[in-house]
Amino acid sequence: MNNKSDNNYFPGSPLATSGIPERDAPIKEAIILAGGFGTRLRSAVPDLPKCMAPVAGKPFISYVIDYYSLQGIEKFVFSLGFKHEQVENYLNDNYYTLNMEYVIEEDPLGTGGAVQLACSNSKEKNVLVLNGDTIFKINLGEVSAIHYEKKAECTLCLKPMLNFDRYGVVEINEHLVVQKFLEKKFYEKGTINGGVYALNVPAFLEKKFPPKFSFEKDYLERYYAGGKLIGIIQDSYFIDIGIPEDFSRAQEELAAWH
C-alpha cells in the first residue's frame, strides 16, 4: 500500500518548530520490543523470533537498528523473550560496536510489561519505544521537539492511511492531544498508531502497573483522557511484517535499502 497524504492532516498541526531547547536534546535511547512469538507469521518463518525474519537477505531487526542509528539513537535496549539467544547471537556478531543491552522476559509480560521492565533499567528521562517487527521512518528530531514542547507523557507517531481494515484509528485535536481510539474495521482514511512512541519514563513508571499488561489497552487507551498523550502525524514509509502478505511485500521494498 502506497498511501500519500498531506502531513497537515489535521488543521493547526505544529510540525514546524522553532528548535529544541538546549536542555531537551533529541531522544538518544531506544527500547526495541523484540520478544514476540510471531504467531501470525509462523507459516512463513517457523523457527525464528519475528524480528529475526529474513528480509532481502538480512534479519528484519537490522533495518530497524540501521534506520534509527541514522536518526541519532545512540543506545538500544532490546526487550527479548522467545528464542532470545538467536537475537543476542546475531547482534553480538554483527553489531558488536553498538551501545546496547538486553532485557529478557522469563515469562511473557505483554507489550506494557516489556516496556516497563526495560524502562526500569533506563537512566534516561525520555526514551523512544519501537517494535522490532515494524519500520516507521519517523523524523526523530521533529518528534522529540514536539514531545518536549507539549510536555507530553507519551507521544504517539501516527501514520495516515487509506482504505484499510487491519488497524484501528487514533483521533487527535488541533492541539495534537489524543481524543479517541477507534476499533479495527474498514476505514476509507484515518491515522493509525504506528507503534513508535516517545515516552516520559518517570511519568510512565509512576503508574505502577502490574508486571504483565498491554501497553496499548491498559496504558494508552486507559489514560489518554488525562490529556497527556500527544499524537504527531508522520507521513513516511511504514511496514509491519506481522502477517505473511506484508512480510512478502517487505522483501521487495527493503531490498532497495542495501
C-alpha positions in Angstrom: 0.0 0.0 0.0 1.4 3.3 -1.0 -0.5 6.0 0.8 0.4 9.6 0.3 -1.3 12.4 2.1 -0.5 15.8 3.4 1.3 16.0 6.7 -1.1 18.7 7.8 -3.8 16.0 8.0 -5.4 17.9 11.0 -5.5 21.7 10.9 -3.1 23.5 13.1 -0.6 20.8 13.3 2.7 22.5 14.5 5.1 20.4 12.5 7.4 23.2 12.0 9.1 24.0 15.3 11.5 26.8 16.3 14.0 24.3 17.6 14.7 22.1 20.6 15.7 23.8 23.9 19.3 23.1 24.8 18.2 21.2 27.9 15.9 19.0 25.8 18.3 17.3 23.4 16.7 14.8 20.9 16.0 11.4 22.4 19.1 9.3 22.3 17.9 5.9 23.7 15.5 3.4 22.1 13.8 0.4 23.5 13.1 -2.2 20.8 10.3 -4.7 21.7 11.6 -7.9 20.1 10.2 -10.7 22.3 7.1 -11.7 20.4 6.3 -15.2 19.1 5.2 -14.0 15.7 2.2 -16.4 15.7 0.6 -14.9 12.5 3.9 -15.1 10.7 4.6 -18.7 11.7 3.7 -20.2 8.3 6.4 -18.0 6.6 9.0 -18.1 9.4 8.5 -21.2 11.6 11.6 -21.2 13.8 12.7 -17.6 14.4 11.7 -14.7 16.6 9.6 -12.4 14.4 12.3 -9.7 14.5 14.8 -12.1 13.0 12.6 -12.9 10.0 14.9 -12.7 6.9 14.1 -9.8 4.6 16.1 -9.3 1.5 19.0 -11.3 2.9 19.1 -9.7 6.4 17.1 -10.1 9.7 14.4 -7.5 9.8 15.6 -6.0 13.0 18.8 -4.9 11.2 16.7 -2.4 9.2 15.2 -1.0 12.4 18.6 -0.6 14.1 20.2 1.0 11.0 17.5 3.5 10.4 17.3 4.7 14.0 21.0 4.9 14.3 21.0 7.3 11.4 18.2 9.3 13.2 20.5 9.8 16.1 19.8 7.0 18.6 23.0 6.2 20.5 21.8 3.4 22.7 19.5 0.5 22.1 17.8 -1.6 24.8 16.4 -4.9 23.3 13.5 -6.3 25.2 13.7 -10.0 24.3 11.8 -13.2 25.1 11.0 -16.0 22.7 14.3 -17.6 21.5 16.2 -14.6 22.7 19.5 -16.3 22.2 19.1 -16.1 18.5 18.7 -12.3 18.6 21.6 -11.9 21.0 23.9 -14.0 18.9 23.1 -12.1 15.8 23.6 -8.7 17.4 26.8 -9.7 19.2 28.2 -10.9 15.9 27.0 -8.1 13.6 26.6 -5.0 15.9 29.4 -5.5 18.4 30.3 -1.8 18.3 26.7 -0.8 19.1 25.9 0.6 22.6 23.2 -1.9 23.6 21.9 -4.1 26.4 19.4 -6.8 26.7 16.4 -7.2 29.0 15.0 -10.7 29.0 11.4 -11.7 29.8 11.5 -15.0 31.6 7.7 -15.2 31.1 5.7 -13.2 28.5 4.8 -9.8 30.1 2.7 -8.3 27.3 3.8 -5.1 25.5 3.3 -3.0 28.6 5.2 -5.3 30.9 8.1 -5.4 28.4 8.2 -1.6 28.2 8.0 -1.3 32.0 10.8 -3.8 32.5 13.1 -2.0 30.0 12.2 1.4 31.4 13.1 0.2 34.9 16.7 -0.3 33.6 16.9 3.0 31.8 18.7 6.1 33.1 17.1 8.4 30.6 14.1 10.6 31.3 12.7 10.2 27.8 13.1 7.2 25.5 11.8 6.1 22.2 9.8 2.8 22.1 9.8 0.8 18.9 8.6 -2.6 17.7 11.2 -5.0 16.3 8.8 -6.1 13.5 7.9 -2.7 12.2 9.7 0.0 10.3 8.3 3.5 10.5 10.6 6.2 9.2 9.7 9.0 11.6 11.7 12.2 11.9 13.1 11.7 15.4 14.2 15.4 15.8 10.7 16.6 15.0 9.1 14.0 17.3 11.5 14.9 20.1 10.8 18.6 19.7 7.0 18.3 19.9 7.2 15.7 22.7 9.2 18.3 24.8 7.2 21.3 23.6 3.9 19.7 24.6 5.3 18.3 27.9 3.8 15.0 26.8 3.8 11.9 28.9 3.7 9.8 25.7 3.8 11.0 22.1 2.4 8.6 19.5 3.7 8.6 16.0 0.6 8.3 13.7 0.6 7.1 10.1 -2.1 8.3 7.6 -3.6 5.5 5.6 -6.3 5.0 3.0 -8.6 2.0 2.6 -7.5 -0.3 5.4 -9.1 -2.7 7.9 -6.1 -4.1 9.8 -5.7 -1.2 12.2 -7.7 0.9 14.5 -7.7 4.7 14.2 -6.3 7.4 16.6 -8.0 10.8 16.6 -6.3 13.9 17.8 -7.5 17.5 18.1 -6.0 20.7 16.7 -3.5 20.8 19.7 -2.4 17.2 18.9 -3.9 15.8 22.0 -5.2 12.3 21.6 -9.0 12.3 21.7 -10.1 8.8 20.9 -9.1 5.3 19.9 -11.4 3.7 17.4 -11.6 -0.1 16.9 -10.4 -2.0 14.0 -12.8 -2.1 11.0 -12.7 -0.8 7.4 -11.8 2.9 7.1 -11.5 4.9 3.9 -8.9 7.1 5.6 -7.5 7.7 9.0 -4.4 7.8 11.1 -3.2 4.6 12.7 -0.9 4.1 15.7 2.4 3.3 14.0 3.9 1.6 17.1 6.6 4.3 17.7 6.4 6.3 20.9 8.4 9.0 22.7 7.8 8.1 26.4 8.5 10.0 29.6 9.9 7.3 31.7 9.2 8.7 35.3 5.6 9.5 34.4 5.0 6.1 32.9 6.6 4.2 35.8 4.8 6.1 38.5 1.5 4.5 37.3 2.8 1.3 39.0 1.3 -1.2 36.6 1.3 -4.9 37.3 4.2 -6.9 35.8 2.1 -8.1 32.9 -0.2 -5.8 30.9 -0.9 -4.3 27.5 0.8 -1.0 26.6 -2.0 -0.2 24.1 -5.1 -1.3 26.1 -4.1 -0.8 29.7 -2.0 2.3 29.2 -2.8 4.3 26.1 -6.5 3.6 25.9 -6.9 3.9 29.7 -5.0 7.2 30.3 -5.4 9.3 27.1 -8.4 11.2 28.7 -5.9 12.9 31.0 -4.7 15.0 28.1 -1.0 14.0 28.4 -0.9 11.8 25.3 0.0 13.5 22.1 -0.2 12.3 18.5 2.1 13.6 15.8 1.5 12.6 12.1 4.5 11.3 10.3 3.5 10.6 6.6 6.6 8.5 5.8 7.4 4.9 5.0 5.7 2.3 7.2 5.7 -1.5 7.1 4.7 -4.1 9.7 5.8 -7.6 8.8 3.4 -9.3 11.3 1.4 -11.1 8.5 2.7 -13.1 5.6 1.4 -10.7 2.9 3.4 -7.7 4.3 6.4 -9.9 5.1 6.4 -10.8 1.4 6.0 -7.2 0.3 8.9 -6.2 2.6 11.2 -8.5 0.6 11.0 -6.2 -2.5 10.6 -2.9 -0.8 13.5 -3.2 1.7 15.9 -4.7 -0.9 16.5 -1.1 -2.1 18.0 -0.3 1.3 21.1 -2.4 0.7 
